Amino acid sequence: MNATDVQNAISAALLQGGQSWIVASIVAFLPALWTMALMMHLGRPYVLRTLRRIGLRLGADVWWMSYLLIRDALLLITFGLSFIFFNPSLVANLAFPITAPLAALFLLLALVVKLARRVDDDVNAFRLATVFLVIGASLYYIPLVFSVEAASQATTSQGYAWFVTNFTSNTNQIVALWIMWISLAGVAVVTAWLFIHALTNATRTMAKQVTPTEAATREPATAAQ
């Protein structure tokens, strides 16, 4: 082995090690993002009670807008980082929660409810978004805590070892890949529906607007009447 081969081997090892470290950091940090997203979403009644106590209009507006920006930004960041669970090579080779892609799908459904309906004004839409978020967080928390992070405890019980083996992606690759592909198909369907919904609403909104030419032609007719 010459110097070039040694250099290439070191570079490859650093790249693979860096990639594994980044992915492992994202997987470990996602529970914190899920927790903060749930806290901000479920903390809406507290924010509204505090909002009513603020006498200054500017302070109330800043408080409410800051809450909305932080809450929705947490959801978007969590979904963006969850896209690592739709990479087949990572799912098959690294220890991921086996239902993590489904958790990302339910998070996307919660985001769609927020985009398509007035969650802060419609109690039914708020409840629907809450259900999606709780299901998604449960699908991520349970296999991560009791399977991925507790793999060292699998030797204490045969039944628990079965749970660890079957709910970790790299030890149950076939099921993990099927869940990933089904979840990815669901994400594609939801994204297509959201695109069509946004395009339809934009078309309707533009159709209701009056162009300057139409306004100029209508003014003389209105003045004549």
Stockholm file with secondary structure:
# STOCKHOLM 1.0

chainA/1-225         MNATDVQNAISAALLQGGQSWIVASIVAFLPALWTMALMMHLGRPYVLRTLRRIGLRLGADVWWMSYLLIRDALLLITFGLSFIFFNPSLVANLAFPITAPLAALFLLLALVVKLARRVDDDVNAFRLATVFLVIGASLYYIPLVFSVEAASQATTSQGYAWFVTNFTSNTNQIVALWIMWISLAGVAVVTAWLFIHALTNATRTMAKQVTPTEAATREPATAAQ
#=GR chainA/1-225 SS CCHHHHHHHHHHHHHHHHHHHHHHHHHHHHHHHHHHHHHHHHTHHHHHHHHHHCCCHHHHHHHHHHHHHHHHHHHHHHHHHGGGGGCHHHHHHSCCBTTHHHHHHHHHHHHHHHHHSCTTTCHHHHHHHHHHHHHHHHHHHHHIIIIITTGGGGGGCHHHHHHHHHTBGGGSHHHHHHHHHHHHHHHHHHHHHHHHHHHHHHHHHHHHSCCHHHHHHHHHHHHHC
#=GC SS_cons         CCHHHHHHHHHHHHHHHHHHHHHHHHHHHHHHHHHHHHHHHHTHHHHHHHHHHCCCHHHHHHHHHHHHHHHHHHHHHHHHHGGGGGCHHHHHHSCCBTTHHHHHHHHHHHHHHHHHSCTTTCHHHHHHHHHHHHHHHHHHHHHIIIIITTGGGGGGCHHHHHHHHHTBGGGSHHHHHHHHHHHHHHHHHHHHHHHHHHHHHHHHHHHHSCCHHHHHHHHHHHHHC
//
